Amino acid sequence: MTETTLADVERALDRATDLEAEEAVAVLRTARQDLENLGGDPQIDEERRQALQTQLEQRIREVTERDAYDSGLGSAMNPTEDDAP
């Protein structure tokens, strides 16, 4: 089994951009777990790891919020003329 690197996590972060919400969240959560597993490793740049962790958390929030908006919450909160009775 090969060990995940920070570059692998960065690639997962980039790849998730092109995926559907559910799959993107799964990829991002796996990458987040991989990052957590790298914590404390003296060979890992801790500052870069923390920056990636922050990016992952933000991306997970963005995807889940976008998915909630796209699934109808947004149209209920922001009706258009087509939605008017």
PyMOL commands that set and color helices and strands:
alter all, ss='L'
color gray80, all
select helices_A, chain A and resi 6-16+21-38+46-77+81-83
alter helices_A, ss='H'
color red, helices_A
deselect
rebuild
show_as cartoon
